[in-house]
Every structure is written in structure tokens, then in C-alpha cells.
Amino acid sequence: MLIIGELINCTRKKVGAAAAARDAAVIREVALRQAAAGAAYLDVNGGLPGQEPEVLRWLVEVVQEVTDLPLCLDSSDPAAFRAALPRCRRTPMISSITAEPERFAHILPLVREYGARVVALAMGSAATPTGVADRVENAARLVDELTAAGVPLADIYVDPCVLPLSVDTTQGAAVAEAIAEVRLRYPGVHTTVGLSNVSFGLPLRKLLNQSFLALLIARGLDSAIADPCDRQLMAVARAAETLMGRDEYCAAFIGDYRAGKLEPAAPAAP
């Protein structure tokens, strides 16, 4: 399970304030904490209105001062990608491309120029997808067009678009089924989700996120944009992958157990 650490996101109050003040120490600390917790990528979102290209470029530079993990650049502004991509020292991931013609046309050249991996968000020009069929239709269009343009299937991470259960209680099941269908239709493609979206507006969000992750792994999920500092979430990911036969001889599970990664964190001293 590839975990993309979600915490360097300017929509989060602490990170947004640090980015606005160019407080590099805060950003470095968040990056190091996620790296130590086991993130494979770090998501970097510079979404401050009116200054996103400058902020995303700055975040990339600051994060790379303290970790060599590859970065997932997250933006709704193609100009921010153009500013930040040349600063990436390792092959980046771009989040995201959609089936909307204008966005597709802006993002595809960047994916090809930088050899980037790409999150293919299953959204088209119509309304936000809410069922299985519209998610799969949008995903299929994206995968077909990306591969036709020369993007390797293994570099595509289909995101079926997670919506909150608090708005529609069918959303968890619809995402799970869409993942299974996409993986069946395109063997070798990757899948990912913005995991915490599912629990927005509900109590016990961590419990819902952890349970949702296990359910999706059973349906074929192999990546998630999530909080790697949630030890229980990381333990659930390891256990679910082991149960689904993705851990030969249970070696990774046993290794994590011996390293103390599967137990709850010790309580802080009084």
C-alpha cells in the first residue's frame, strides 16, 4: 500500500498560516513527521488564493531540504504545476488530471514533459459522479486517452472521487465497486483515493477512515492520500494487505510487528 502523506496542505489552518508567513520550520516538521511514519510520497498543496504558483514552488523547495521522498503536487492551477515541477528532484506525481477537456489539455503536456505519474480523477464536464457507472465511465475515458498519448498504465492512479457519507450514505459502497471494476477492466492500473473525504462532517472520523481503507483494499485499492501519522490507519493497511494475499509469507506484517509498528503508541508521560 502506497501512502501519500496528506498533511502539507494549505487548506489546513496550521499549514496555510505557515505557508502565508513562509515559515519553513513548520513545513519541515510536518514533512519529517510523515516521512518517519512511513509515507511513500508527500502530497504538497499550495492552495493560497492569488499566490498558488509561488507557494507550491516554495513548498517543494522547503520539503526537499529535509527529505528525499518523491512529491505529489496537488493543485487546481496548471500554472502552479509549471512553477513547481522543475524544482522536483525525483519523479513527481501530479494531482490531478480529469476528463474535463480544458484541464486535460493543460495537464497532459506536463505529465509527458516530466515523465510524471498522474492521479486521474474520475470527473468529467458533467456533474460530479455519484454512482458506479459514471465513475467508471470517466475513469475509462481518462485511462484510454492517457495511454493513447503514451502515458504508461503503471503511471496512472485512478481516483474514483470520494464524496462524504454525511451527504450521501451510498458513497462508500459506490467508490468500492468502482475501484473493483476499474481494476478488472485495466489490469496494471493503480487506484488511489482522498481517504478522509469520506468521513467529512461525521464524528469518529479516524474510525471511519480506517474501516473504509480496509474495505477498499479488499476491492483492489493500492494507494491512498491519507494521514501516515495515524498509527492505527497504517496498521490497518498492513493487516488488510496481508489478509488479501499481498504480503508473501506475511513477511511485511511480521516485520512491522517486530518493529513495534502495529501496536498503539505508548501514552505520553504525565
N, C-alpha and C positions, 0 to 999 in steps of 0.2 A: 504493500500500500504506500503510494507516494503522497505524502502530506505536504501541502503548500501552506506555509505559515501565513495566517491571515492578519496578523496584528499591526503591521505597518500600513495603516490605512487612515487617511486624513479625515474620514468621517467619524473616527474615534476621537473623543474630545481631547485626550492627552496627546495623541499623536498629531492631531490637527493644530493644536496650540504650539507644539514643539516645532512643527514644520513652518508655521507662520513666523515664529521667532528665530528660525534657523538654529534651534537648539540641538546641535548634533549629539550631545551626550545622551539625551533621552532616546533618540533613534538608535544609537549604537547599543544601548542597553536592551532595548526590545529585540533587536536583531540577534544579539548574543544569546539572549534567553531562549529564543525559538530554536536557534541552531543547537544549543545544548540539549534541548528537549527532544530533538530527533527530526526536525523539519528537513525535507529533501530540497525544497525550494522556499524562497521567501517572496511572498506577494508584496509588491510595493505600489501603493496607490497614492498619488499626489493630488487628489481632487480638491484643491482650494480654488474657489471661483476666481477667474481672471488671471491666475498665475500657475496653472497646471503644468505647462511645459517646463518652466523654470524649476518648480518644486519637484517634479518627478525626476528631472536630471540631478538635482541636488540630493535627493533621497538615494538614488542609485550610487552616487559617489560616496556618500556617508556610510551606507550599509557595507559597501565593498572595502571600506577601511578596516573592518573587523571580522569579516567572514568571506570565504570564497564560495559559499553556496550560490548556485545559479538563481537568477531572479525571474519572477513572473511579474511583468509590467502590466498594471491594471489601470485602464483609462477609457473614458468615452471620447477622448480628443485625439485624433490621429497626429496632431502637431506635437502632443506630449510624447508619443512614441518616437517620432522623428528626432526629438531633442534628446531622449534618454537612451535609445538603442545603441548609438555609437559608444556610449560610456560603459556598456556591459562587457565584462572581461570573459565571461563564459556564455555558452549558447543560452539565450533567454527564451522565455515563454511570453507570448503576447495574449493578453486577456482583455478584449476578446474580439473575434470576428463573428458577424451574424449574416443571415441570409438577406438582410436589407441591402438592395443593390448599391446604394451610395457608400455605406460603410464597408461592404465587401470590396468595392473598388479602391477604397483608400487603404485598407489594411493588407490586402493580398500582396501588393508590391513590397511592403515592409517585411512580411513573412519570408518572401522569396529572397530579398536582398540580404537579410541577416541569417538565413537558414534557421529561423526561429521555430520553436514548437508553438502551437497555437490552440487556444481554447475556442472551440466552435460552439457558440451559444445558440441554442435551438430557437431562435427568434427570426421571424420574417417581417415583411412590411405590414402584415395584418395585425390583429390584436395579439397580446401576449398569450402564448399557448397555455391551455389549462387542462387538456386531456392527453391521452396517449398518442392518438393518431396525428394531431397537429405537431406535437413534439418530434415524433419520428419523421414526419414529412419534412420539417425544417432541417432536422439533423441530416437526413439523407441528401437533401439538396446541397447542403454545405460540404459534406464529405465528397460527394461526386464532383462538385466544382473545384474543390481544393486539390483533389488527387488529379483531376484533369489538367490542372495548372502546374502539376509537378511536385506538389507537397506530399511527402511520404505519408502513408497511412499511419505509421507509427509515431509521427509527429503531431497527430491530431487528437485533441482531448475534447470529446463531445460533452457539453454541459446541457442537460435536458431542461434547465431553467427551473430552479426550485422556488416555489411560492409558499407563503406562510400557511400553516394549518389553521391559524386563527381566522383566516379569511375564507378558506375552503378546506374542509376536512378530507376531501378526496385527493389532495395534492401529493401526499406521501406515497400513496399506492400508485398514482399515475406516473410519478417520477421513476419508481422502482420498475414498473412494467416497461417504460420507455427505454430504460437502460438495458434491460434484458433483450428487447427487440433490436436495439441498435447493435449490441454485441453479436447477436445472432446473424444480423444482416451483413455486418462488416467485421469479420474476424480479423484481429490485429489492431483495430482502432482502440484508442483509450477512452475512458469516460471519467468525468470529474463533476463535482457539484460544489456550489457555495453552501456548505452544510448548514451553517447556523441560520440561514434564511428560513428554514422550515419551522423553527421554534419562535420566531419573532412574535411578540405580544402575548406570550404564554409564560406561566410560571415553570420552574424547574427546567430551564432551557437546556442545561447540560445533560440532564437525563434524556430528554427528547433527542438531542443531537447524537448522543452515544447510541441510543437504540436505533435511530434512523441509519446511522453509519453501518451498524451490523446488518440491518435489513438490506441495505444497498449492496454491501459486499457479497451477500448471498445471491444477488441478481447480476453481479458482474462488475460492479464498480471497482476501479483500481487506482483512483486518485481522489483527493478531496481538498478543497480550500477550507482549512479548519484551524483550530487553536491547538498547536502541538504542546502547549504548556498545560493542557488538561490531561493529567496523567491517566485518568480513568479512560478517557477517549482513546488515547494511544494504546492502552492495554486491551480495550475492546477491539480495536483494529487488528492488533496482533492475534488475539484469540479467534476472531472471525475468519481471518485469512487461514489460520491453521485448521480450523474446522472445515473450511471449504477446499482443503487439499492443496493450498498454495504454498505449503511450508514442508518441504521434503524432510521426512524423519522427525518432524516437529522441531527441527534444529533451531530456528529463529525463536520459537516460543520458549524453548528450554534456555537458550542463551539470554533472552530478556529476563527470564525468571531468575537465573543465577546472578544477573547484574542488578537485580532489585527493581527492575522497571515495571513489573506487573503488580506491585504492592502499592497501597495508598501511601502518599507521602507522610512522613512522620510529623506529628503535630509540633507546632512551634513551642519552644520552651517558654514557660510562664515568666 
